[in-house]
Amino acid sequence: MAGRTESYEIIRCYRGGGRSEGLHDLIGEEPLLIRIDGRPYATIMRTPGEETFHAAGFCLSEGIVDDLNDLASVGFCKDMDANVVEIRLAPERHKKAEDILEKKNLISLSSCGICGREVIDERMCSLEILSGDIRINADRAVGLVDGLREMQELHHSTWGSHAAMILDPLLKPISVSEDVGRHNALDKAIGRLFMTARLADACVCVLSSRISYEMVIKTNRAHIPMILSASRPTALAVKLGRTLNMTLACTAKDKELLIFSAEERIEI
């Protein structure tokens, strides 16, 4: 937890009058610089921790790498600054990724979203229509979303984090990450599996946040066919999910489950 939270003095006001003073934990937020082959590629505001997983997952979702062998090395800079990750691509991969590396300001989806219809169309080229024979009972799906809340250690102490959980075909959690940014949490969770060669086991992604277009892209790049969430998807996310045969569903009041695409993976 070191570096992930900071305590601050606050004043708590009560309804009807009265106040008290005390300490409150706030989630940490610091910049992470990702350098690729010696050149700065992106600076991401994130919660400290899991830096190498974060950087690897980010590169996968950006389309810079497709396979673990595309990474020659991933680590901190020579000064061991935890806010700087150095990535070296395999020479042949660098050649393939040159166009992406040159367009970094256009296609980075880590924090500020997407800009322009042409970027959306360009990103589609790196995505795949997913099959995936995973099947989940609707009640179990609701339970998975509820279960993520119980695993959010940072959220319980700060009420300021997002989380992403990835499960295997037996619906066993194999990667869970939290971060101040919802994109970052997903990149970290995916990156851990990517760097440990376990991404092929990933079948379901559970999010504490809304399902946005960017989150669908990141999950598709990891070949995960199902996203469950505690919040509604955007219209563009649903359109993309239907195009790519990805199951998008979220919980609603009274333990309801709303299914927006590829409903055949949800057993009702």
C-alpha positions as CSV (number, residue, x, y, z in Angstrom):
1,M,0.0,0.0,0.0
2,A,3.1,2.3,0.3
3,G,2.6,5.3,-2.0
4,R,-1.0,4.4,-2.9
5,T,-2.7,6.4,-0.2
6,E,-2.0,9.6,1.7
7,S,-3.6,10.8,4.9
8,Y,-5.0,14.4,5.2
9,E,-6.7,16.3,8.0
10,I,-10.3,16.9,7.1
11,I,-13.4,18.5,8.7
12,R,-16.6,16.4,8.6
13,C,-19.9,18.3,8.7
14,Y,-23.1,16.6,9.9
15,R,-26.6,17.0,8.7
16,G,-28.5,19.3,11.0
17,G,-25.3,20.9,12.4
18,G,-22.1,19.8,14.1
19,R,-18.6,18.9,12.9
20,S,-15.6,16.8,13.7
21,E,-12.0,16.7,12.7
22,G,-9.8,13.8,11.8
23,L,-7.7,12.0,9.2
24,H,-9.0,10.7,5.9
25,D,-7.0,8.5,3.4
26,L,-6.9,9.8,-0.2
27,I,-5.8,7.7,-3.1
28,G,-2.4,8.6,-4.5
29,E,-1.9,10.0,-7.9
30,E,1.4,10.6,-9.7
31,P,2.6,10.7,-13.3
32,L,4.0,7.6,-15.0
33,L,6.3,8.3,-18.0
34,I,6.5,5.4,-20.5
35,R,9.6,5.5,-22.7
36,I,9.7,3.2,-25.7
37,D,13.1,2.5,-27.3
38,G,14.6,5.6,-25.6
39,R,11.8,8.1,-26.6
40,P,9.0,9.3,-24.4
41,Y,5.7,7.9,-25.6
42,A,3.1,8.8,-22.9
43,T,2.7,10.3,-19.5
44,I,-0.2,8.9,-17.6
45,M,-1.6,10.1,-14.3
46,R,-2.1,6.9,-12.2
47,T,-1.9,5.4,-8.7
48,P,1.6,4.2,-7.9
49,G,2.1,0.5,-8.1
50,E,2.3,-2.3,-10.7
51,E,4.2,0.0,-13.0
52,T,5.7,-2.6,-15.3
53,F,2.4,-4.5,-15.6
54,H,0.7,-1.1,-16.3
55,A,3.2,-0.2,-19.1
56,A,3.0,-3.7,-20.7
57,G,-0.8,-3.7,-20.7
58,F,-0.9,-0.1,-22.1
59,C,1.4,-1.2,-25.0
60,L,-0.9,-4.1,-25.7
61,S,-4.0,-2.0,-25.8
62,E,-2.4,0.6,-27.9
63,G,-1.4,-2.0,-30.5
64,I,2.3,-1.4,-30.0
65,V,2.8,-5.1,-29.2
66,D,0.8,-8.2,-29.9
67,D,2.8,-10.9,-28.2
68,L,5.1,-11.1,-25.2
69,N,8.0,-11.8,-27.6
70,D,7.5,-8.3,-29.0
71,L,9.0,-7.0,-25.8
72,A,12.7,-7.1,-25.5
73,S,12.7,-5.7,-22.0
74,V,10.4,-3.8,-19.5
75,G,11.8,-2.2,-16.4
76,F,12.5,1.0,-14.6
77,C,14.9,3.6,-15.9
78,K,18.6,3.5,-15.0
79,D,18.0,5.8,-12.0
80,M,15.3,3.3,-10.7
81,D,12.7,6.0,-10.7
82,A,9.4,4.3,-10.0
83,N,7.6,6.9,-12.1
84,V,9.5,6.1,-15.3
85,V,9.3,2.7,-17.2
86,E,11.6,1.9,-20.0
87,I,10.4,-0.4,-22.7
88,R,12.5,-1.9,-25.4
89,L,10.8,-3.5,-28.4
90,A,12.3,-6.4,-30.4
91,P,13.8,-4.8,-33.5
92,E,11.4,-6.4,-35.9
93,R,8.5,-5.2,-33.8
94,H,9.7,-1.7,-33.7
95,K,9.6,-1.6,-37.5
96,K,6.0,-2.8,-37.4
97,A,5.0,-0.3,-34.8
98,E,6.7,2.8,-36.3
99,D,3.4,4.3,-37.5
100,I,1.8,3.9,-34.1
101,L,4.8,5.4,-32.3
102,E,4.7,8.4,-34.5
103,K,1.0,9.0,-34.0
104,K,1.2,8.8,-30.2
105,N,-0.7,12.1,-29.6
106,L,-3.6,10.8,-31.7
107,I,-4.2,7.3,-30.5
108,S,-3.4,7.2,-26.8
109,L,-6.5,6.1,-25.0
110,S,-5.2,6.0,-21.5
111,S,-6.8,9.0,-19.9
112,C,-8.3,11.6,-22.1
113,G,-10.4,9.5,-24.4
114,I,-10.5,9.5,-28.2
115,C,-10.4,12.4,-30.7
116,G,-12.1,12.1,-34.1
117,R,-13.9,9.6,-36.2
118,E,-10.7,8.8,-38.1
119,V,-9.1,7.6,-34.9
120,I,-12.0,5.3,-34.2
121,D,-11.8,3.8,-37.7
122,E,-8.1,3.4,-37.4
123,R,-8.3,1.5,-34.1
124,M,-10.8,-0.9,-35.6
125,C,-8.0,-2.3,-37.8
126,S,-6.3,-3.8,-34.8
127,L,-9.4,-5.4,-33.3
128,E,-10.9,-8.9,-33.9
129,I,-14.4,-10.4,-33.8
130,L,-14.2,-12.7,-30.8
131,S,-15.8,-16.2,-30.4
132,G,-15.2,-17.5,-26.9
133,D,-17.5,-20.2,-25.7
134,I,-17.7,-18.9,-22.1
135,R,-21.2,-19.1,-20.6
136,I,-22.4,-17.5,-17.3
137,N,-25.6,-17.7,-15.4
138,A,-27.2,-14.2,-15.0
139,D,-27.3,-14.5,-11.2
140,R,-23.6,-15.5,-11.2
141,A,-22.8,-12.5,-13.3
142,V,-24.4,-10.2,-10.8
143,G,-22.6,-11.9,-8.0
144,L,-19.2,-11.4,-9.8
145,V,-19.8,-7.6,-10.0
146,D,-20.9,-7.5,-6.4
147,G,-17.8,-9.6,-5.5
148,L,-15.5,-7.1,-7.1
149,R,-16.6,-4.4,-4.6
150,E,-15.5,-6.6,-1.7
151,M,-12.0,-7.0,-3.2
152,Q,-11.4,-3.2,-3.6
153,E,-9.0,-2.6,-0.8
154,L,-8.1,0.9,-1.9
155,H,-11.7,1.9,-2.5
156,H,-12.7,0.8,1.0
157,S,-10.0,3.1,2.5
158,T,-10.3,6.1,0.1
159,W,-13.6,5.8,-1.8
160,G,-11.6,7.1,-4.8
161,S,-10.5,4.1,-6.9
162,H,-11.6,2.1,-9.8
163,A,-11.0,-1.7,-10.2
164,A,-10.7,-4.3,-12.9
165,M,-10.8,-8.1,-12.3
166,I,-10.1,-10.8,-14.9
167,L,-11.4,-14.4,-14.5
168,D,-10.5,-17.7,-16.1
169,P,-13.0,-20.2,-17.6
170,L,-13.8,-21.5,-14.1
171,L,-14.7,-17.9,-13.1
172,K,-11.7,-17.8,-10.8
173,P,-10.1,-14.4,-10.4
174,I,-6.6,-14.5,-11.9
175,S,-5.8,-10.7,-11.9
176,V,-7.2,-7.8,-9.9
177,S,-6.0,-4.2,-10.0
178,E,-7.1,-0.8,-8.6
179,D,-6.2,2.7,-9.7
180,V,-7.4,6.2,-9.6
181,G,-8.0,5.8,-13.4
182,R,-10.4,3.1,-14.7
183,H,-8.2,2.7,-17.9
184,N,-5.2,2.3,-15.7
185,A,-6.8,-0.4,-13.6
186,L,-7.7,-2.4,-16.7
187,D,-4.2,-2.0,-18.2
188,K,-2.6,-3.2,-15.0
189,A,-4.8,-6.2,-14.7
190,I,-4.3,-7.2,-18.3
191,G,-0.6,-6.4,-18.2
192,R,0.0,-8.8,-15.3
193,L,-1.4,-11.7,-17.3
194,F,0.4,-10.6,-20.4
195,M,3.8,-10.5,-18.8
196,T,3.3,-13.8,-17.0
197,A,2.1,-15.5,-20.2
198,R,-1.4,-16.2,-18.7
199,L,-3.5,-14.0,-21.0
200,A,-4.8,-17.0,-22.8
201,D,-6.7,-18.0,-19.6
202,A,-8.6,-14.8,-19.5
203,C,-12.4,-15.1,-20.3
204,V,-14.3,-12.5,-18.4
205,C,-13.5,-8.9,-17.4
206,V,-15.4,-7.3,-14.5
207,L,-15.2,-3.5,-14.1
208,S,-16.2,-1.1,-11.3
209,S,-16.7,1.7,-13.8
210,R,-18.8,2.3,-16.9
211,I,-18.0,0.4,-20.1
212,S,-16.6,3.0,-22.5
213,Y,-15.4,2.6,-26.0
214,E,-11.8,2.6,-24.8
215,M,-12.5,-0.2,-22.3
216,V,-13.9,-2.4,-25.1
217,I,-10.8,-1.8,-27.1
218,K,-8.5,-2.8,-24.3
219,T,-10.5,-5.9,-23.5
220,N,-10.7,-6.9,-27.2
221,R,-6.9,-6.5,-27.6
222,A,-6.6,-9.0,-24.7
223,H,-9.1,-11.4,-26.5
224,I,-11.5,-11.3,-23.6
225,P,-15.1,-11.8,-25.0
226,M,-17.1,-10.7,-22.0
227,I,-17.3,-7.5,-19.9
228,L,-19.4,-7.2,-16.8
229,S,-19.7,-3.8,-15.0
230,A,-21.4,-2.0,-12.2
231,S,-22.2,0.9,-14.5
232,R,-23.9,1.4,-17.8
233,P,-21.9,1.2,-21.1
234,T,-21.8,4.1,-23.6
235,A,-23.7,3.9,-26.9
236,L,-20.5,3.7,-28.8
237,A,-19.2,0.9,-26.6
238,V,-22.4,-1.1,-27.3
239,K,-22.1,-0.5,-31.0
240,L,-18.5,-1.7,-31.0
241,G,-19.4,-4.7,-28.7
242,R,-22.1,-5.8,-31.2
243,T,-19.7,-5.5,-34.1
244,L,-17.0,-7.5,-32.4
245,N,-19.3,-10.2,-30.8
246,M,-18.4,-9.2,-27.3
247,T,-20.8,-9.6,-24.4
248,L,-21.5,-6.3,-22.6
249,A,-23.6,-6.4,-19.5
250,C,-24.1,-4.4,-16.3
251,T,-25.9,-4.6,-13.0
252,A,-29.0,-2.5,-12.1
253,K,-31.3,-2.1,-9.2
254,D,-32.8,-5.1,-7.4
255,K,-30.1,-7.4,-8.7
256,E,-31.1,-7.0,-12.3
257,L,-28.6,-7.6,-15.1
258,L,-28.8,-5.5,-18.3
259,I,-27.4,-7.3,-21.4
260,F,-26.5,-5.1,-24.3
261,S,-24.7,-7.4,-26.8
262,A,-23.9,-11.1,-27.5
263,E,-26.6,-12.2,-25.1
264,E,-26.0,-15.9,-25.9
265,R,-23.1,-16.0,-23.4
266,I,-25.5,-15.2,-20.5
267,E,-27.8,-18.0,-19.4
268,I,-31.1,-16.6,-18.1
